[in-house]
Amino acid sequence: MVTSAGRWLLPAIVAALVTAFVAAIGATITDLGPWYQHLKQPAWAPPDILFGPAWTVIFGLCWISAVTGWMAAPTRLAGDTLIGLFAFNGFLNLLWSLLFFRAHRPDLAAYEVWLLWASIAALILACRRYSRAAAWLLAPYLLWVSFAAVLNQAVVALNGPFG
């Protein structure tokens, strides 16, 4: 017989490993070197030191949301679909970092960030079907990416053209 705690173990481990992988790759892609340091930032941009803690909290909330939503899904197909949405979101998250920090194309990242935003909104709607808690855990992520999108656009306006 599998205990309630045992039932959560595999989803928690899988979600933790995937979340840690996406976070580690994202941190590796993010290069705050000379190119980034020379970009003009709007006066209201937060200090760089805040981004790491903010993303740590967001990834932690995403992990809890993924496990909660996965466990609340009524069927295996529903759970697999939810995990697929989280995986696609992770891909879009990394793509934004690649475009902005590695390709030095904040202009392209300014378009892509809206795909990322839409994927978070889709995750919230999908999670809400099975767990309101899982959906609410993603609200800070949506707010942060909304702010990041506006900041990204300001960087483009202050520094463009790119490419």
Secondary structure, DSSP 8 states (H G I E B T S, - for coil): ---HHHHHHHHHHHHHHHHHHHHHHHHHH---SHHHHTS---TT---GGGHHHHHHHHHHHHHHHHHHHHHH-SSHHHHHHHHHHHHHHHHHHHHHHIIIIIS--HHHHHHHHHHHHHHHHHHHHHHHTT-HHHHHTTHHHHHHHHHHHHHHHHHHHHH----
